[in-house]
Amino acid sequence: MEHLITEIVKGLVEDKDNISVTKDEPDEEGVVVYHIRVAPDDMGRVIGKQGRIAKAIRTVVRSVASRTGEKVQVEID
């Protein structure tokens, strides 16, 4: 899953070396939280106008996770 998120974000940002995707341990409900960190200059590219790109990233990741029965959440830090 981390690889998928990294590849999606690589296509959006200018500074591909400053992409960091970390994974938290599942909480009591079994939800795994993935944190995306990019360079400050690329933050707007990942979030998009009115959060549309961020929403699309979350949708794709949730769709892939649902196929394997996982519960995921994506946060952009």
All heavy atoms as a GROMACS GRO file, in nm:
protein
  597
    1MET      N    1   0.082  -0.119   0.000
    1MET     CA    2   0.000   0.000   0.000
    1MET      C    3   0.088   0.126   0.000
    1MET      O    4   0.055   0.222  -0.067
    1MET     CB    5  -0.092  -0.002   0.122
    1MET     CG    6  -0.200   0.100   0.116
    1MET     SD    7  -0.326   0.073  -0.008
    1MET     CE    8  -0.402  -0.075   0.052
    2GLU      N    9   0.197   0.122   0.077
    2GLU     CA   10   0.287   0.238   0.082
    2GLU      C   11   0.346   0.265  -0.056
    2GLU      O   12   0.362   0.381  -0.096
    2GLU     CB   13   0.397   0.216   0.184
    2GLU     CG   14   0.346   0.217   0.327
    2GLU     CD   15   0.421   0.120   0.415
    2GLU    OE1   16   0.492   0.033   0.363
    2GLU    OE2   17   0.404   0.131   0.537
    3HIS      N   18   0.376   0.158  -0.128
    3HIS     CA   19   0.432   0.173  -0.263
    3HIS      C   20   0.330   0.239  -0.356
    3HIS      O   21   0.366   0.327  -0.435
    3HIS     CB   22   0.476   0.037  -0.316
    3HIS     CG   23   0.535   0.043  -0.452
    3HIS    ND1   24   0.657   0.101  -0.477
    3HIS    CD2   25   0.488   0.001  -0.572
    3HIS    CE1   26   0.683   0.093  -0.605
    3HIS    NE2   27   0.582   0.032  -0.666
    4LEU      N   28   0.205   0.199  -0.347
    4LEU     CA   29   0.100   0.258  -0.429
    4LEU      C   30   0.087   0.408  -0.402
    4LEU      O   31   0.083   0.488  -0.495
    4LEU     CB   32  -0.034   0.189  -0.401
    4LEU     CG   33  -0.158   0.256  -0.462
    4LEU    CD1   34  -0.157   0.242  -0.613
    4LEU    CD2   35  -0.284   0.196  -0.403
    5ILE      N   36   0.083   0.444  -0.275
    5ILE     CA   37   0.070   0.586  -0.239
    5ILE      C   38   0.190   0.665  -0.288
    5ILE      O   39   0.176   0.774  -0.344
    5ILE     CB   40   0.053   0.601  -0.086
    5ILE    CG1   41  -0.078   0.535  -0.042
    5ILE    CG2   42   0.055   0.748  -0.046
    5ILE    CD1   43  -0.093   0.523   0.108
    6THR      N   44   0.309   0.608  -0.272
    6THR     CA   45   0.431   0.676  -0.317
    6THR      C   46   0.428   0.700  -0.467
    6THR      O   47   0.462   0.808  -0.515
    6THR     CB   48   0.555   0.595  -0.278
    6THR    OG1   49   0.555   0.575  -0.137
    6THR    CG2   50   0.683   0.666  -0.319
    7GLU      N   51   0.386   0.600  -0.544
    7GLU     CA   52   0.382   0.615  -0.690
    7GLU      C   53   0.280   0.719  -0.734
    7GLU      O   54   0.305   0.794  -0.827
    7GLU     CB   55   0.352   0.480  -0.755
    7GLU     CG   56   0.465   0.381  -0.745
    7GLU     CD   57   0.594   0.431  -0.809
    7GLU    OE1   58   0.589   0.483  -0.923
    7GLU    OE2   59   0.700   0.419  -0.745
    8ILE      N   60   0.167   0.724  -0.667
    8ILE     CA   61   0.066   0.825  -0.700
    8ILE      C   62   0.120   0.965  -0.674
    8ILE      O   63   0.110   1.055  -0.757
    8ILE     CB   64  -0.064   0.802  -0.620
    8ILE    CG1   65  -0.132   0.673  -0.666
    8ILE    CG2   66  -0.159   0.921  -0.635
    8ILE    CD1   67  -0.247   0.630  -0.580
    9VAL      N   68   0.183   0.983  -0.557
    9VAL     CA   69   0.233   1.115  -0.519
    9VAL      C   70   0.352   1.156  -0.606
    9VAL      O   71   0.366   1.274  -0.639
    9VAL     CB   72   0.269   1.116  -0.368
    9VAL    CG1   73   0.336   1.246  -0.328
    9VAL    CG2   74   0.144   1.094  -0.285
   10LYS      N   75   0.434   1.061  -0.647
   10LYS     CA   76   0.549   1.093  -0.734
   10LYS      C   77   0.504   1.160  -0.863
   10LYS      O   78   0.574   1.245  -0.917
   10LYS     CB   79   0.627   0.966  -0.769
   10LYS     CG   80   0.733   0.931  -0.673
   10LYS     CD   81   0.813   0.812  -0.725
   10LYS     CE   82   0.911   0.764  -0.622
   10LYS     NZ   83   0.986   0.647  -0.670
   11GLY      N   84   0.390   1.120  -0.914
   11GLY     CA   85   0.338   1.180  -1.037
   11GLY      C   86   0.288   1.321  -1.019
   11GLY      O   87   0.266   1.392  -1.117
   12LEU      N   88   0.272   1.365  -0.896
   12LEU     CA   89   0.216   1.497  -0.870
   12LEU      C   90   0.318   1.602  -0.832
   12LEU      O   91   0.297   1.720  -0.857
   12LEU     CB   92   0.114   1.487  -0.755
   12LEU     CG   93  -0.008   1.397  -0.779
   12LEU    CD1   94  -0.086   1.379  -0.651
   12LEU    CD2   95  -0.096   1.456  -0.887
   13VAL      N   96   0.428   1.562  -0.769
   13VAL     CA   97   0.519   1.660  -0.709
   13VAL      C   98   0.641   1.686  -0.795
   13VAL      O   99   0.675   1.608  -0.883
   13VAL     CB  100   0.564   1.614  -0.567
   13VAL    CG1  101   0.446   1.600  -0.475
   13VAL    CG2  102   0.642   1.485  -0.574
   14GLU      N  103   0.707   1.798  -0.768
   14GLU     CA  104   0.832   1.834  -0.835
   14GLU      C  105   0.952   1.769  -0.766
   14GLU      O  106   1.040   1.718  -0.831
   14GLU     CB  107   0.850   1.987  -0.835
   14GLU     CG  108   0.750   2.061  -0.919
   14GLU     CD  109   0.776   2.048  -1.067
   14GLU    OE1  110   0.894   2.043  -1.105
   14GLU    OE2  111   0.678   2.044  -1.143
   15ASP      N  112   0.954   1.775  -0.633
   15ASP     CA  113   1.066   1.725  -0.554
   15ASP      C  114   1.036   1.581  -0.509
   15ASP      O  115   0.983   1.557  -0.402
   15ASP     CB  116   1.090   1.815  -0.433
   15ASP     CG  117   1.217   1.782  -0.358
   15ASP    OD1  118   1.291   1.693  -0.404
   15ASP    OD2  119   1.242   1.844  -0.255
   16LYS      N  120   1.072   1.486  -0.594
   16LYS     CA  121   1.039   1.346  -0.569
   16LYS      C  122   1.121   1.282  -0.457
   16LYS      O  123   1.085   1.178  -0.405
   16LYS     CB  124   1.054   1.267  -0.698
   16LYS     CG  125   0.957   1.312  -0.805
   16LYS     CD  126   0.980   1.242  -0.934
   16LYS     CE  127   0.896   1.288  -1.050
   16LYS     NZ  128   0.793   1.380  -1.035
   17ASP      N  129   1.232   1.346  -0.418
   17ASP     CA  130   1.317   1.292  -0.312
   17ASP      C  131   1.262   1.318  -0.172
   17ASP      O  132   1.302   1.251  -0.077
   17ASP     CB  133   1.458   1.352  -0.321
   17ASP     CG  134   1.528   1.310  -0.450
   17ASP    OD1  135   1.497   1.200  -0.501
   17ASP    OD2  136   1.613   1.387  -0.499
   18ASN      N  137   1.172   1.413  -0.157
   18ASN     CA  138   1.118   1.447  -0.025
   18ASN      C  139   0.981   1.385   0.001
   18ASN      O  140   0.904   1.438   0.081
   18ASN     CB  141   1.110   1.600  -0.009
   18ASN     CG  142   1.244   1.659   0.026
   18ASN    OD1  143   1.329   1.591   0.080
   18ASN    ND2  144   1.261   1.786  -0.006
   19ILE      N  145   0.950   1.275  -0.064
   19ILE     CA  146   0.824   1.206  -0.039
   19ILE      C  147   0.846   1.104   0.072
   19ILE      O  148   0.940   1.025   0.068
   19ILE     CB  149   0.773   1.134  -0.165
   19ILE    CG1  150   0.746   1.233  -0.276
   19ILE    CG2  151   0.648   1.053  -0.133
   19ILE    CD1  152   0.716   1.168  -0.410
   20SER      N  153   0.760   1.108   0.171
   20SER     CA  154   0.768   1.013   0.282
   20SER      C  155   0.628   0.961   0.312
   20SER      O  156   0.536   1.038   0.332
   20SER     CB  157   0.826   1.082   0.405
   20SER     OG  158   0.815   0.998   0.517
   21VAL      N  159   0.615   0.828   0.311
   21VAL     CA  160   0.487   0.765   0.346
   21VAL      C  161   0.513   0.675   0.465
   21VAL      O  162   0.594   0.583   0.458
   21VAL     CB  163   0.430   0.684   0.228
   21VAL    CG1  164   0.300   0.616   0.269
   21VAL    CG2  165   0.406   0.772   0.108
   22THR      N  166   0.446   0.704   0.577
   22THR     CA  167   0.462   0.621   0.696
   22THR      C  168   0.328   0.558   0.731
   22THR      O  169   0.222   0.609   0.696
   22THR     CB  170   0.512   0.704   0.815
   22THR    OG1  171   0.423   0.813   0.838
   22THR    CG2  172   0.651   0.757   0.790
   23LYS      N  173   0.338   0.448   0.802
   23LYS     CA  174   0.219   0.369   0.837
   23LYS      C  175   0.210   0.355   0.987
   23LYS      O  176   0.308   0.319   1.053
   23LYS     CB  177   0.233   0.232   0.771
   23LYS     CG  178   0.130   0.132   0.807
   23LYS     CD  179   0.162   0.000   0.738
   23LYS     CE  180   0.074  -0.110   0.786
   23LYS     NZ  181   0.109  -0.238   0.723
   24ASP      N  182   0.094   0.386   1.044
   24ASP     CA  183   0.070   0.365   1.186
   24ASP      C  184   0.017   0.223   1.208
   24ASP      O  185  -0.038   0.162   1.118
   24ASP     CB  186  -0.033   0.464   1.239
   24ASP     CG  187   0.020   0.605   1.249
   24ASP    OD1  188   0.142   0.624   1.235
   24ASP    OD2  189  -0.061   0.696   1.270
   25GLU      N  190   0.032   0.177   1.330
   25GLU     CA  191  -0.024   0.047   1.366
   25GLU      C  192  -0.177   0.058   1.368
   25GLU      O  193  -0.231   0.165   1.394
   25GLU     CB  194   0.026   0.004   1.505
   25GLU     CG  195   0.174  -0.026   1.508
   25GLU     CD  196   0.211  -0.143   1.418
   25GLU    OE1  197   0.140  -0.244   1.416
   25GLU    OE2  198   0.313  -0.131   1.347
   26PRO      N  199  -0.247  -0.052   1.340
   26PRO     CA  200  -0.394  -0.046   1.342
   26PRO      C  201  -0.446  -0.005   1.480
   26PRO      O  202  -0.392  -0.047   1.582
   26PRO     CB  203  -0.436  -0.190   1.312
   26PRO     CG  204  -0.317  -0.253   1.248
   26PRO     CD  205  -0.197  -0.182   1.302
   27ASP      N  206  -0.550   0.078   1.480
   27ASP     CA  207  -0.610   0.119   1.607
   27ASP      C  208  -0.707   0.011   1.654
   27ASP      O  209  -0.714  -0.098   1.597
   27ASP     CB  210  -0.677   0.256   1.594
   27ASP     CG  211  -0.792   0.258   1.495
   27ASP    OD1  212  -0.830   0.152   1.443
   27ASP    OD2  213  -0.844   0.368   1.470
   28GLU      N  214  -0.783   0.042   1.758
   28GLU     CA  215  -0.873  -0.060   1.816
   28GLU      C  216  -0.983  -0.104   1.721
   28GLU      O  217  -1.040  -0.211   1.735
   28GLU     CB  218  -0.933  -0.011   1.948
   28GLU     CG  219  -1.005   0.121   1.943
   28GLU     CD  220  -0.913   0.242   1.957
   28GLU    OE1  221  -0.797   0.229   1.998
   28GLU    OE2  222  -0.959   0.352   1.922
   29GLU      N  223  -1.012  -0.021   1.620
   29GLU     CA  224  -1.113  -0.057   1.520
   29GLU      C  225  -1.051  -0.125   1.398
   29GLU      O  226  -1.122  -0.161   1.304
   29GLU     CB  227  -1.189   0.067   1.476
   29GLU     CG  228  -1.268   0.130   1.589
   29GLU     CD  229  -1.330   0.262   1.547
   29GLU    OE1  230  -1.316   0.302   1.430
   29GLU    OE2  231  -1.392   0.327   1.633
   30GLY      N  232  -0.918  -0.138   1.396
   30GLY     CA  233  -0.849  -0.203   1.285
   30GLY      C  234  -0.816  -0.111   1.170
   30GLY      O  235  -0.781  -0.158   1.061
   31VAL      N  236  -0.825   0.019   1.191
   31VAL     CA  237  -0.796   0.116   1.085
   31VAL      C  238  -0.647   0.149   1.085
   31VAL      O  239  -0.590   0.184   1.188
   31VAL     CB  240  -0.879   0.246   1.105
   31VAL    CG1  241  -0.845   0.348   0.997
   31VAL    CG2  242  -1.026   0.215   1.105
   32VAL      N  243  -0.585   0.136   0.968
   32VAL     CA  244  -0.444   0.169   0.951
   32VAL      C  245  -0.437   0.309   0.890
   32VAL      O  246  -0.502   0.337   0.790
   32VAL     CB  247  -0.374   0.068   0.858
   32VAL    CG1  248  -0.229   0.106   0.836
   32VAL    CG2  249  -0.385  -0.072   0.913
   33VAL      N  250  -0.357   0.397   0.951
   33VAL     CA  251  -0.344   0.535   0.903
   33VAL      C  252  -0.211   0.550   0.831
   33VAL      O  253  -0.106   0.515   0.885
   33VAL     CB  254  -0.354   0.636   1.019
   33VAL    CG1  255  -0.339   0.778   0.967
   33VAL    CG2  256  -0.485   0.620   1.094
   34TYR      N  257  -0.217   0.600   0.708
   34TYR     CA  258  -0.097   0.629   0.629
   34TYR      C  259  -0.079   0.780   0.628
   34TYR      O  260  -0.173   0.854   0.601
   34TYR     CB  261  -0.112   0.577   0.485
   34TYR     CG  262  -0.110   0.427   0.476
   34TYR    CD1  263  -0.227   0.353   0.479
   34TYR    CD2  264   0.010   0.358   0.467
   34TYR    CE1  265  -0.226   0.215   0.471
   34TYR    CE2  266   0.012   0.219   0.460
   34TYR     CZ  267  -0.105   0.150   0.461
   34TYR     OH  268  -0.103   0.013   0.455
   35HIS      N  269   0.044   0.824   0.654
   35HIS     CA  270   0.077   0.967   0.656
   35HIS      C  271   0.165   0.999   0.536
   35HIS      O  272   0.269   0.935   0.517
   35HIS     CB  273   0.152   1.005   0.784
   35HIS     CG  274   0.072   0.983   0.909
   35HIS    ND1  275  -0.016   1.077   0.957
   35HIS    CD2  276   0.064   0.878   0.994
   35HIS    CE1  277  -0.073   1.032   1.066
   35HIS    NE2  278  -0.026   0.910   1.091
   36ILE      N  279   0.124   1.097   0.457
   36ILE     CA  280   0.202   1.142   0.342
   36ILE      C  281   0.269   1.273   0.379
   36ILE      O  282   0.202   1.367   0.424
   36ILE     CB  283   0.112   1.165   0.218
   36ILE    CG1  284   0.038   1.037   0.181
   36ILE    CG2  285   0.194   1.217   0.101
   36ILE    CD1  286  -0.066   1.058   0.072
   37ARG      N  287   0.399   1.279   0.359
   37ARG     CA  288   0.474   1.404   0.382
   37ARG      C  289   0.550   1.438   0.255
   37ARG      O  290   0.618   1.352   0.199
   37ARG     CB  291   0.571   1.386   0.499
   37ARG     CG  292   0.500   1.376   0.632
   37ARG     CD  293   0.597   1.363   0.748
   37ARG     NE  294   0.526   1.347   0.874
   37ARG     CZ  295   0.483   1.230   0.921
   37ARG    NH1  296   0.504   1.120   0.852
   37ARG    NH2  297   0.419   1.224   1.036
   38VAL      N  298   0.536   1.562   0.211
   38VAL     CA  299   0.607   1.611   0.093
   38VAL      C  300   0.671   1.744   0.127
   38VAL      O  301   0.648   1.801   0.233
   38VAL     CB  302   0.512   1.626  -0.029
   38VAL    CG1  303   0.457   1.492  -0.072
   38VAL    CG2  304   0.399   1.722   0.001
   39ALA      N  305   0.750   1.795   0.034
   39ALA     CA  306   0.813   1.926   0.052
   39ALA      C  307   0.703   2.033   0.064
   39ALA      O  308   0.596   2.020   0.002
   39ALA     CB  309   0.905   1.957  -0.065
   40PRO      N  310   0.728   2.137   0.142
   40PRO     CA  311   0.625   2.243   0.158
   40PRO      C  312   0.579   2.305   0.026
   40PRO      O  313   0.462   2.339   0.012
   40PRO     CB  314   0.696   2.347   0.245
   40PRO     CG  315   0.800   2.271   0.319
   40PRO     CD  316   0.844   2.161   0.227
   41ASP      N  317   0.669   2.316  -0.071
   41ASP     CA  318   0.631   2.374  -0.200
   41ASP      C  319   0.537   2.284  -0.279
   41ASP      O  320   0.464   2.331  -0.366
   41ASP     CB  321   0.756   2.401  -0.285
   41ASP     CG  322   0.844   2.509  -0.224
   41ASP    OD1  323   0.793   2.587  -0.142
   41ASP    OD2  324   0.964   2.513  -0.259
   42ASP      N  325   0.539   2.153  -0.252
   42ASP     CA  326   0.455   2.058  -0.324
   42ASP      C  327   0.324   2.026  -0.253
   42ASP      O  328   0.242   1.951  -0.305
   42ASP     CB  329   0.532   1.926  -0.345
   42ASP     CG  330   0.644   1.942  -0.446
   42ASP    OD1  331   0.629   2.022  -0.540
   42ASP    OD2  332   0.746   1.873  -0.432
   43MET      N  333   0.303   2.082  -0.136
   43MET     CA  334   0.184   2.050  -0.058
   43MET      C  335   0.056   2.084  -0.136
   43MET      O  336  -0.039   2.006  -0.137
   43MET     CB  337   0.186   2.126   0.075
   43MET     CG  338   0.079   2.082   0.170
   43MET     SD  339   0.092   1.914   0.224
   43MET     CE  340   0.226   1.928   0.339
   44GLY      N  341   0.054   2.198  -0.203
   44GLY     CA  342  -0.063   2.238  -0.281
   44GLY      C  343  -0.092   2.144  -0.396
   44GLY      O  344  -0.207   2.121  -0.432
   45ARG      N  345   0.012   2.087  -0.453
   45ARG     CA  346  -0.007   1.993  -0.564
   45ARG      C  347  -0.072   1.864  -0.517
   45ARG      O  348  -0.148   1.802  -0.589
   45ARG     CB  349   0.127   1.959  -0.629
   45ARG     CG  350   0.193   2.076  -0.697
   45ARG     CD  351   0.332   2.033  -0.745
   45ARG     NE  352   0.410   2.144  -0.791
   45ARG     CZ  353   0.415   2.181  -0.919
   45ARG    NH1  354   0.348   2.115  -1.009
   45ARG    NH2  355   0.488   2.284  -0.955
   46VAL      N  356  -0.040   1.821  -0.396
   46VAL     CA  357  -0.095   1.697  -0.343
   46VAL      C  358  -0.238   1.718  -0.293
   46VAL      O  359  -0.323   1.630  -0.308
   46VAL     CB  360  -0.005   1.641  -0.230
   46VAL    CG1  361  -0.066   1.518  -0.167
   46VAL    CG2  362   0.133   1.608  -0.285
   47ILE      N  363  -0.266   1.835  -0.238
   47ILE     CA  364  -0.400   1.862  -0.187
   47ILE      C  365  -0.495   1.899  -0.301
   47ILE      O  366  -0.607   1.850  -0.307
   47ILE     CB  367  -0.396   1.973  -0.081
   47ILE    CG1  368  -0.316   1.923   0.040
   47ILE    CG2  369  -0.536   2.015  -0.040
   47ILE    CD1  370  -0.290   2.027   0.145
   48GLY      N  371  -0.451   1.982  -0.393
   48GLY     CA  372  -0.535   2.022  -0.505
   48GLY      C  373  -0.634   2.130  -0.469
   48GLY      O  374  -0.651   2.166  -0.353
   49LYS      N  375  -0.701   2.181  -0.570
   49LYS     CA  376  -0.802   2.285  -0.547
   49LYS      C  377  -0.919   2.225  -0.471
   49LYS      O  378  -0.976   2.124  -0.512
   49LYS     CB  379  -0.850   2.343  -0.680
   49LYS     CG  380  -0.746   2.427  -0.748
   49LYS     CD  381  -0.804   2.492  -0.872
   49LYS     CE  382  -0.696   2.576  -0.938
   49LYS     NZ  383  -0.746   2.643  -1.058
   50GLN      N  384  -0.951   2.287  -0.361
   50GLN     CA  385  -1.060   2.246  -0.273
   50GLN      C  386  -1.045   2.100  -0.227
   50GLN      O  387  -1.142   2.033  -0.197
   50GLN     CB  388  -1.196   2.266  -0.341
   50GLN     CG  389  -1.226   2.410  -0.371
   50GLN     CD  390  -1.360   2.429  -0.438
   50GLN    OE1  391  -1.425   2.333  -0.477
   50GLN    NE2  392  -1.401   2.554  -0.451
   51GLY      N  393  -0.921   2.051  -0.227
   51GLY     CA  394  -0.894   1.917  -0.176
   51GLY      C  395  -0.933   1.804  -0.269
   51GLY      O  396  -0.943   1.688  -0.227
   52ARG      N  397  -0.951   1.834  -0.395
   52ARG     CA  398  -0.998   1.731  -0.489
   52ARG      C  399  -0.895   1.621  -0.512
   52ARG      O  400  -0.931   1.504  -0.520
   52ARG     CB  401  -1.036   1.795  -0.622
   52ARG     CG  402  -1.163   1.875  -0.612
   52ARG     CD  403  -1.204   1.930  -0.746
   52ARG     NE  404  -1.325   2.010  -0.728
   52ARG     CZ  405  -1.357   2.107  -0.809
   52ARG    NH1  406  -1.282   2.138  -0.910
   52ARG    NH2  407  -1.468   2.175  -0.788
   53ILE      N  408  -0.769   1.656  -0.525
   53ILE     CA  409  -0.666   1.554  -0.547
   53ILE      C  410  -0.649   1.469  -0.423
   53ILE      O  411  -0.638   1.346  -0.431
   53ILE     CB  412  -0.534   1.619  -0.592
   53ILE    CG1  413  -0.553   1.684  -0.729
   53ILE    CG2  414  -0.422   1.515  -0.597
   53ILE    CD1  415  -0.433   1.760  -0.780
   54ALA      N  416  -0.649   1.530  -0.305
   54ALA     CA  417  -0.638   1.455  -0.180
   54ALA      C  418  -0.754   1.358  -0.167
   54ALA      O  419  -0.737   1.242  -0.127
   54ALA     CB  420  -0.635   1.551  -0.062
   55LYS      N  421  -0.873   1.402  -0.202
   55LYS     CA  422  -0.991   1.316  -0.196
   55LYS      C  423  -0.977   1.199  -0.294
   55LYS      O  424  -1.013   1.086  -0.261
   55LYS     CB  425  -1.116   1.398  -0.227
   55LYS     CG  426  -1.244   1.321  -0.212
   55LYS     CD  427  -1.364   1.411  -0.236
   55LYS     CE  428  -1.492   1.332  -0.224
   55LYS     NZ  429  -1.610   1.414  -0.250
   56ALA      N  430  -0.924   1.226  -0.412
   56ALA     CA  431  -0.905   1.120  -0.512
   56ALA      C  432  -0.802   1.017  -0.464
   56ALA      O  433  -0.822   0.896  -0.482
   56ALA     CB  434  -0.862   1.180  -0.645
   57ILE      N  435  -0.694   1.064  -0.401
   57ILE     CA  436  -0.594   0.972  -0.347
   57ILE      C  437  -0.657   0.883  -0.241
   57ILE      O  438  -0.638   0.761  -0.240
   57ILE     CB  439  -0.473   1.050  -0.290
   57ILE    CG1  440  -0.396   1.119  -0.400
   57ILE    CG2  441  -0.382   0.956  -0.210
   57ILE    CD1  442  -0.290   1.216  -0.352
   58ARG      N  443  -0.734   0.943  -0.153
   58ARG     CA  444  -0.800   0.865  -0.047
   58ARG      C  445  -0.897   0.762  -0.105
   58ARG      O  446  -0.906   0.650  -0.057
   58ARG     CB  447  -0.874   0.960   0.048
   58ARG     CG  448  -0.782   1.043   0.132
   58ARG     CD  449  -0.858   1.133   0.228
   58ARG     NE  450  -0.765   1.209   0.310
   58ARG     CZ  451  -0.751   1.341   0.303
   58ARG    NH1  452  -0.826   1.412   0.221
   58ARG    NH2  453  -0.663   1.402   0.380
   59THR      N  454  -0.968   0.801  -0.210
   59THR     CA  455  -1.064   0.710  -0.273
   59THR      C  456  -0.994   0.590  -0.335
   59THR      O  457  -1.038   0.476  -0.318
   59THR     CB  458  -1.146   0.784  -0.381
   59THR    OG1  459  -1.213   0.894  -0.320
   59THR    CG2  460  -1.246   0.692  -0.447
   60VAL      N  461  -0.884   0.614  -0.406
   60VAL     CA  462  -0.810   0.505  -0.469
   60VAL      C  463  -0.753   0.410  -0.364
   60VAL      O  464  -0.765   0.288  -0.375
   60VAL     CB  465  -0.697   0.560  -0.559
   60VAL    CG1  466  -0.603   0.451  -0.603
   60VAL    CG2  467  -0.756   0.632  -0.679
   61VAL      N  468  -0.695   0.465  -0.259
   61VAL     CA  469  -0.634   0.382  -0.154
   61VAL      C  470  -0.742   0.302  -0.082
   61VAL      O  471  -0.724   0.182  -0.056
   61VAL     CB  472  -0.553   0.469  -0.057
   61VAL    CG1  473  -0.506   0.389   0.063
   61VAL    CG2  474  -0.434   0.530  -0.129
   62ARG      N  475  -0.854   0.363  -0.050
   62ARG     CA  476  -0.963   0.289   0.015
   62ARG      C  477  -1.018   0.178  -0.074
   62ARG      O  478  -1.052   0.070  -0.027
   62ARG     CB  479  -1.076   0.384   0.055
   62ARG     CG  480  -1.062   0.431   0.197
   62ARG     CD  481  -1.189   0.500   0.247
   62ARG     NE  482  -1.155   0.639   0.269
   62ARG     CZ  483  -1.210   0.743   0.209
   62ARG    NH1  484  -1.307   0.726   0.123
   62ARG    NH2  485  -1.171   0.865   0.235
   63SER      N  486  -1.024   0.204  -0.203
   63SER     CA  487  -1.074   0.106  -0.298
   63SER      C  488  -0.983  -0.017  -0.302
   63SER      O  489  -1.030  -0.130  -0.300
   63SER     CB  490  -1.085   0.169  -0.437
   63SER     OG  491  -1.115   0.072  -0.533
   64VAL      N  492  -0.853   0.007  -0.308
   64VAL     CA  493  -0.758  -0.104  -0.310
   64VAL      C  494  -0.761  -0.180  -0.177
   64VAL      O  495  -0.757  -0.302  -0.174
   64VAL     CB  496  -0.615  -0.052  -0.340
   64VAL    CG1  497  -0.512  -0.161  -0.321
   64VAL    CG2  498  -0.608   0.004  -0.481
   65ALA      N  499  -0.771  -0.107  -0.068
   65ALA     CA  500  -0.774  -0.170   0.064
   65ALA      C  501  -0.899  -0.254   0.084
   65ALA      O  502  -0.895  -0.359   0.148
   65ALA     CB  503  -0.763  -0.064   0.173
   66SER      N  504  -1.010  -0.210   0.028
   66SER     CA  505  -1.134  -0.285   0.047
   66SER      C  506  -1.128  -0.421  -0.022
   66SER      O  507  -1.194  -0.515   0.022
   66SER     CB  508  -1.253  -0.205  -0.004
   66SER     OG  509  -1.249  -0.196  -0.145
   67ARG      N  510  -1.049  -0.433  -0.125
   67ARG     CA  511  -1.034  -0.562  -0.193
   67ARG      C  512  -0.964  -0.665  -0.105
   67ARG      O  513  -0.987  -0.783  -0.120
   67ARG     CB  514  -0.955  -0.546  -0.322
   67ARG     CG  515  -1.029  -0.472  -0.428
   67ARG     CD  516  -0.950  -0.465  -0.554
   67ARG     NE  517  -1.026  -0.398  -0.658
   67ARG     CZ  518  -0.995  -0.398  -0.784
   67ARG    NH1  519  -0.886  -0.460  -0.824
   67ARG    NH2  520  -1.070  -0.336  -0.872
   68THR      N  521  -0.879  -0.617  -0.015
   68THR     CA  522  -0.807  -0.708   0.075
   68THR      C  523  -0.870  -0.710   0.214
   68THR      O  524  -0.818  -0.777   0.303
   68THR     CB  525  -0.659  -0.666   0.087
   68THR    OG1  526  -0.651  -0.534   0.140
   68THR    CG2  527  -0.589  -0.672  -0.048
   69GLY      N  528  -0.979  -0.638   0.233
   69GLY     CA  529  -1.047  -0.638   0.361
   69GLY      C  530  -0.986  -0.548   0.466
   69GLY      O  531  -1.016  -0.559   0.583
   70GLU      N  532  -0.899  -0.456   0.423
   70GLU     CA  533  -0.836  -0.363   0.517
   70GLU      C  534  -0.921  -0.238   0.533
   70GLU      O  535  -1.001  -0.205   0.446
   70GLU     CB  536  -0.698  -0.321   0.466
   70GLU     CG  537  -0.595  -0.429   0.462
   70GLU     CD  538  -0.464  -0.373   0.409
   70GLU    OE1  539  -0.396  -0.302   0.485
   70GLU    OE2  540  -0.432  -0.400   0.293
   71LYS      N  541  -0.900  -0.170   0.643
   71LYS     CA  542  -0.960  -0.039   0.666
   71LYS      C  543  -0.843   0.060   0.674
   71LYS      O  544  -0.754   0.043   0.756
   71LYS     CB  545  -1.038  -0.036   0.796
   71LYS     CG  546  -1.158  -0.126   0.798
   71LYS     CD  547  -1.227  -0.118   0.932
   71LYS     CE  548  -1.342  -0.215   0.940
   71LYS     NZ  549  -1.404  -0.216   1.073
   72VAL      N  550  -0.844   0.159   0.586
   72VAL     CA  551  -0.733   0.254   0.582
   72VAL      C  552  -0.784   0.396   0.587
   72VAL      O  553  -0.899   0.425   0.554
   72VAL     CB  554  -0.645   0.235   0.457
   72VAL    CG1  555  -0.581   0.098   0.456
   72VAL    CG2  556  -0.720   0.260   0.332
   73GLN      N  557  -0.694   0.484   0.625
   73GLN     CA  558  -0.719   0.627   0.626
   73GLN      C  559  -0.590   0.693   0.579
   73GLN      O  560  -0.481   0.649   0.617
   73GLN     CB  561  -0.755   0.673   0.766
   73GLN     CG  562  -0.791   0.817   0.777
   73GLN     CD  563  -0.832   0.853   0.919
   73GLN    OE1  564  -0.837   0.769   1.008
   73GLN    NE2  565  -0.859   0.979   0.941
   74VAL      N  566  -0.600   0.797   0.497
   74VAL     CA  567  -0.482   0.867   0.446
   74VAL      C  568  -0.485   1.010   0.499
   74VAL      O  569  -0.585   1.079   0.486
   74VAL     CB  570  -0.480   0.866   0.292
   74VAL    CG1  571  -0.360   0.945   0.240
   74VAL    CG2  572  -0.477   0.725   0.239
   75GLU      N  573  -0.373   1.051   0.557
   75GLU     CA  574  -0.359   1.188   0.605
   75GLU      C  575  -0.240   1.253   0.536
   75GLU      O  576  -0.136   1.189   0.518
   75GLU     CB  577  -0.339   1.191   0.756
   75GLU     CG  578  -0.461   1.145   0.833
   75GLU     CD  579  -0.445   1.160   0.982
   75GLU    OE1  580  -0.342   1.215   1.027
   75GLU    OE2  581  -0.536   1.118   1.054
   76ILE      N  582  -0.256   1.378   0.499
   76ILE     CA  583  -0.148   1.452   0.435
   76ILE      C  584  -0.096   1.551   0.538
   76ILE      O  585  -0.166   1.642   0.580
   76ILE     CB  586  -0.198   1.523   0.309
   76ILE    CG1  587  -0.254   1.420   0.211
   76ILE    CG2  588  -0.087   1.604   0.245
   76ILE    CD1  589  -0.331   1.477   0.096
   77ASP      N  590   0.030   1.530   0.577
   77ASP     CA  591   0.091   1.613   0.682
   77ASP      C  592   0.181   1.719   0.621
   77ASP      O  593   0.258   1.695   0.537
   77ASP     CB  594   0.172   1.527   0.778
   77ASP     CG  595   0.083   1.423   0.847
   77ASP    OD1  596  -0.035   1.450   0.867
   77ASP    OD2  597   0.137   1.318   0.880
   0.00000   0.00000   0.00000
